[in-house]
Amino acid sequence: MIAIAPTLLLGSAEVAAQSANEQASASSDAPVALKLSMFDLDVTPPIGSMMAYDPVKKHDELGLRCRGIVLTGTDKPIVLCAVDWIGIANAAHDEFRRRLAEAAGTDVSHVSVHTLHQHDAPRCDFTAEQLLHHAGATELGSFQSAHQREVLDRLSESVRQSLQVSHPVTHVGFGTSEVKKVASNRRLLGPDGNVYATRYTACRDPEMRAEPEGTIDPELSCVVFYHEKDPLVSLTYYACHPQSYYRTGIPSPDFPGIARILRAQDSPEVMHVHFNGAGGNIGAGKYNDGSSSNRLVLAGRVADAMRQAYESVERFPVEADDVRWSVVSLALPAAPHLDEQKLRDALQQPAPSVIETVPADLAWLLRCQSGHQIDIGCLAVGDVRVLHLPGELFVEYQLAAKAMREDLHVAMAAYGDYGPGYIGTEIAYGQGGYETSQRASRVASSVEPLLIDAIGELLEVGSAGAEATQTTSAETASAETAGDQR
């Protein structure tokens, strides 16, 4: 046996350690890979389950989906999720984000959950459900959440499984297209500047339909993630209430969901995820009489814009360092008409008319009183910015955001936390109309400057730019001309 000197053995160990350190250093200098995982879940409620307005009486060929992505390689994974429900509010929105964060191994602040706001679909509000339980209610109406909790379990597992199949992302693209003859403003203003009628998302009145479109954002935005030249997922954003007709007792993704399905038939190699923009005061009323045949007409128009935006995409290379997620946490002011004692007294006699609104009103008020803050997020990829906001936001916020940074590609997803209800502009609360009524909006008119400041901060707007956006309401008031179904 040949004896090896201790000093030689030590030298070999040092060389090996040095080589390992050099390899580790080289590895740490290499760019971190940006990867994307996708999840897709059927979230159609079972027969007999309650939707927002009616129980499910049957199913047809179309169901409801929950789709999203997980981006990894950034400082913390980012989760973006879109659900074919009318709204996810308060503690339910918290729980969806918590469970998704846990499944993806990230912080709750890096999770954004949105709904598309279809009306033949469930709502989800665990806080309102709990308040009804505490009041001794035996009927919970649309706040009965057995199906929603079951979905949470399946969704968590779906996200975990999706991480096992991640795709490298080398490029991102952004494109836009005009959506023609779909959106119109719901709020019709008279000569005195006040709302004289609401042109809901289905309108059979020919005179209201003849009114101009009013203030809308006709632009549909598309963000595509690629592995080399292969597209992986297409995210689209468009601001409009999604109803063509509803209260059928049949779950339906309505015309935006059908548009998404049509795109999947055109490009089955890509997963298509759609987000509703700031469409609180926007509907299809000018172009929709509520007839069943018109649903496919509207869907076709949106699908055409999705295709055109997709085909117009300009690709650019990305690495993990090019992707950022920013959050501003904001306490929204409760509407002054919300009175805790009156709401609690009303809950002692939980008739159907009480169940419809009071639990959600009280749930939101208690959240505000607790100092609860809503996370407003922004995804930055190169010169693309996608804002993620709560409630049924008025389109003026989306237009203001785009005007703040005309040097960037800005898109917006609204209908995050559904707790606030409609979120109007400051001037709109003095104009009347359904959207800013006590029935519809749970926030005070002072919400506008708070949200505008938060948007400006996320878009990194200088003080001069932020001041310019403060005139949003006044500048659009005279142009806001349009909104029989909600």
N, C-alpha and C positions, 0 to 999 in steps of 0.2 A: 504494500500500500504506500502510495506517495503522500508524504506529509505536506500540507499547505501551510505556509507561514501565516500567522495571525494577521500580520500587517498587510499581506497580499489579499487575504480574505476581506479585511476591512476596506481595502482599496476597491475591490470588486463591488462591495455593497454600496460604497459611496458613488461609484460610477453608475450603478443601476438606479440609485435614488436620484442622481442628477439627471439621468435620461428620463425617468418618470416625471420629474418636475418640469423638464423642458417640454415633454409631450403635453402635460397638463396645461402649461402656460400657452403652448401653441393652440390647444383646444379652446382655452378660455378667450383667446384672441379672435377665434373664428366667430362669424356672425351667428347668433342664435336663430334657429329655424322657426319661422312662423308657420303654424299648422292650424288647420280648420277641421272641426268635427261637426256633423249634422245630425239632428234628431227630428223625427216626424211621428206623430201619434194621433190616432183616432180618438177624438174627445166628444163624439156624438152621445147625447144623453139617451138612456134606455126608455122604452115605451113606459108611460106612466110617470116618468120623472118630470119635474116642473121646469119650464123654461122661464124667460123673463116675464111673459104674459100668460102663457097657456101650458097645460101639460102636453107631453109628447103623445100623440095618438097613433102615429105610424112613422115608419122610415121610408125614404125613397132612395133613389140611386146615389144621391149626394149626401155626404156626411160632413162633419166638422173636423178640422185639423188643428193641431198644435205643432208648430214648426219653429225651428231655430237653429242657431249655430253656437259653437264654442270656439273662440280663438285662443290658442295657447302659444307660448313663446314670448309673450309680453311679460311685464313685471308680475301680473297675475292674470289668470284666464278671464276672458270676457264672455259673458253669456247674453245673447239677444234672443228673445222669444216672442212669437206672435200667435195669438189664440183666437179661434173663430167663436168667441162668446161676446155678449153685449158689454160686459165689464167685470173686472176683478178689483175689489175695493178693500181698503182698510186692512184689517188683520189678515185677510185672505191674500192680499197682494204682498204683505210682509212674508207670509208663509210660503208662497210660491217662490219668492226670491230666496228665502232662506234655504229651502229644499234644493233649489237649483244650484245655489252656491255650494252647498254641502256635496252635491253629486259631482260638481265640476272641480272641486278643490280650490275654491276661490272665496273672496270676500263678498258679502251681500252687496256692497257698494258697486261691485263690478257686474251686477246682474240687472237686466232691464226686461220687464215683462209688460206686454201690451196686448190689447184686444183689438179686433177689427170692428166691433160694435154691431154685428148683425143682430136683428131683433127676434128672429125665430131661433133662439139660442139661449143657453143658460146665463144667469148672472152668478156672482160668487162674492159673498161678503160674510166672513166668519164673525165679525164684530156684531153686525145686525142680527145674525142668527143667534148669537149668545144672548143678546138683549131680549129677544123674543122668548128664549128659554127661561130667562130670569123672570119675565113677566108672566110665566105660566101658560104661554100660548101653546095650543095643541096643533094648530095649523100654522106652518111657517111660510107658506106661499113660495115665492121664488127664492127665498133665503134658505130653504132646505138644501143641505150641502152634502148629502151622502155620495152622490155621483162625483162631485167636485173633489172630495177628499180621496176617492178611489183614483181619480185622474192624477192627483198629486203623487201617489205612490208609483203609478206606472210611469209618470213623467220622470221622476227621479231615477228610476232604473233605466229608462231609455237614454238619459243623458250619460249615465255611467257607462252604458254599453257603447254609446257613440264615441267615447274617448278611446276605445280599443281600435277604432278605424279612423285615424286622423290623416289628413291629406296635406302635404307641403303646399304652402301658398307662395308663389313667386311674383305674381302680378295682381293688381287690382285695377278695375276700370269703372268709369263713371259716365253715364249718358242720361239724356233727358228727351222727352217728347211731349207735345201738347195733346191733352185729352180733349176731344171735340164733342160738344153737345151731350155732356153728362152733368157737370156741376153748375149750380146756380146758388146765389145767396138766398137764404130763407127769409130774411127780415126785409119786408117791403116798407120803405119809408115814405111818409106823406110830405106835403109842402112844409109842414111845421117841423120836420126833422125827426118825428116820432114814428114808431112802427104802427102802421094801420092794419097790417095783416101779416100772417106767417105763411109763407109758401113752403109747406112741409115737403118731405122727400117723395111723396106722391101727391099730386095736385090735379084735381079734375076741373078746377075753375079756369076757363079759357082766358079770362082777363088777367088773372095773376100769372098764368103761364106766358102771356104775351109781354109781361114786364121784362126789362133787360136782365142779363145774367147777374149783374151787380158785382160786388167785390168777391173775387175767387182767386185761387191760384191754379191755373189750367195745366201747370207743369207736373208731369210724372217723372220722378227721379229713379235711377237704376244704378245700383252698386253691384259689381260682379267680382268675385274672387276666382283666381285662376291658379292652376298648377301648370306652369309653362303656357302652352296655348290651349290647354283644356279647361273650359269653364267648370267650376264646381257648384257654385250657388249664385243665384240672382236675387238680390233684395230690392224690392220696389216700394215706393212711397207716393201716396196720392191722397189729397185732402177732400173727402166727401163722405157724408152719411151714406151707408151702404145699402139702404133699403130701397127696393123697388115695390114690394108689397110684403106683408107679414100677417101674423096671427092665423096661420094655417094649421098649427099643431104639428107641423113637420119640420124638424131641424133643417136649416138651410144656410149655406155660406153666402147666399145672395150674389148679386152681380160681381162684386170684387173677387169673391171666392171662385165663381165660375170662370172669370177672366184668368185667374191663376191656374185653374185646371186646363183651360185652353192652351195656355203657354206651356204647360207640362206636356201636352200632346205634341206641340210644335218642337219642343226641345227636351225630350225625356231624359237626356244625359245630365241635365242640370236640375238641382232642386230649386223651386221657386217659392220664396217667402215674401208675403206682402204685408205692409204696415199702413194703417190709416194715418194720414197726416192731421193737421189742425182743421178738422171738418165740423166743428161744433155748430157753426152757423151756415154750413154748406150742405145742400142736398141736391137730388136730381129733379126737383119739382118742376122746373121749367120744361124739362124734356121727358117727364114721366107722369102718365095719367093713372098709374097703378095697375094697368092691365097686365095679365100674366105674360102675354107675348112680349112685352117690353123689357122684361128681365134679360132676355138673351140679347136684345138690341144693345142695352147698356153694357152688358158683359163684353160683347164684341168690340165696342168702342174702347173700353179700357184695355182689353187684350191687345188690340191693335197698337195702342200707345205703349204698352209694356214691350211689345215686339220691337217697335221703332226705337224706343229708348235703349233696349238691349243691343240693337244693331248699330246704334250710334256711339257705343261705348268707346272711349279712348283709354287704352291700357297703359299702365306704367309699372315698372318694377318696384317691389317692396321687400323689405326685410322686417324682422320683428321690431327693430328700433324705430321704424317708420309708423308704428301703430301706437296710439295713446288713448287712454280712457280717462276722462276728467269728470268730476262730480261737484255740483254745488248743492248743498242741503238747505232747504228753504221751508220756513213755517208759513203756510198760507193763512190769511185772515178769514175767520168764520163769518158767514153772512150774519148781519145784525138781527135778522128775523128769527134766527134759531134760538129758542128759549128752552133751556134744559128742563125746567119744571113742567112746562106745558107739554113737552114731548114725553116726559116720563108719565104724566097723568094720562095722556092719550094712549100710551102702551098698556094701561090697565084694562082697557076695553079693545083688545086687538081684533077689531073687525077687518074684513078684507081691505076696505079703503084705508085703514090705518096701517096695515101691514105693508101696503104698497110703497109708502114713503117714509113713515115715521121712524122705523128702525134705522134706515140708512141716514136720515137726518141726524138722529141722536148719535149714531156711531161716529159720524164725521165731527160733530161738535165736541164730543168727548176726546177725540184725537187732538183737536186743536187746543182744547183746554189743557191737555197733558204736555203741550209743548212739542208735539210730534212734528218732525220735519220730513219733507218729501225730497228724495234724491232726484235731481235733474242731471242727466248724463249727456256726455258728448263723446262720440267715437271720432277720432281723428286718424285718417290714413292719407298720407301725402297731403294734397290740397283739398281733400274731401272731408267734410264735417257733417255728421249725422247727429241731430239733437233728439233727446228722448224726454218727453214731457208728460205730465199727468192730465187727466180729465178730458172733458169735451171742449177742447181749446178752440177759440175763435181763429179764423184764418189770418186775421191781422197779425197775430204773433209770428206765424210762419213767414208772411211777407216781410215783416220787420227784420227777422233773422237773416233772410237772404239779402236785404238791403244793407245790413250792417257790414257784411263782408262780401262785396261783389267780386273780390279777388279770389274767392274760394268757391268750391262747389258745396252748397249747403242744402241738406234735406232734413225733414223732420218726421218723427213718429210721435203721435199723441196717443191718448187713450191708455196711458200707463195706469197709475193708481186712479181708480174710478170714483174714489170717495168724494172729491170736490164737486162732482157733477159738471155742469157747464161752467166754463171760465170765460167770461166776456171781457171786452175792453172797458175801460173806465167810463167812457161816454155812453156805451151801450146800456149801462144800468139805469140811465135816466131816460132812455128812449122807449121803454116798455118792450113788449114782445115776450114770447114764451121762454126763450133761452135764458133771459136774465130775470125771470120771474122767481118768486119765492118757492114755487114748486120745482123749479129746474136747477137753480144755481145755489150752491152752499157756501160760496165765498163772497167776500165783500168787494166792492168796486175798487178798493185800494190794492187789489191784487196785481193790477197791470204794471205799475212801476217796479214792483218786486220781481216779477217774472222777466221783464225787459232787462233789468240789471243783471239777473242771473244768466240770461241768454248772452248778453254782452260779455260777461265774464268768461263764459265757456268758449265764446268765439274770439276771446282776447281782443276785444274792441277797446280803443283808446277812449279817453273821456269825451273828446269831441264827437266821436262816432256814437257814443252812448247817448249824449245829449240830443243828437239828431233824431234818434229813434223814439224819444219821449213824445213826439208829436204824432205818433202812430194813429191814435184814435181820431184826433181832429182832422188829419189829412184824409182819412178813409171814410169819415162819417157821411160826407155828401155823396160818395160813390157807392155806399152800401145800400143797395136798393132791393136786394132779395134775401125767404126760407120757405095735406090733410093728414098725414101720419107723421109721428115724431121721428 
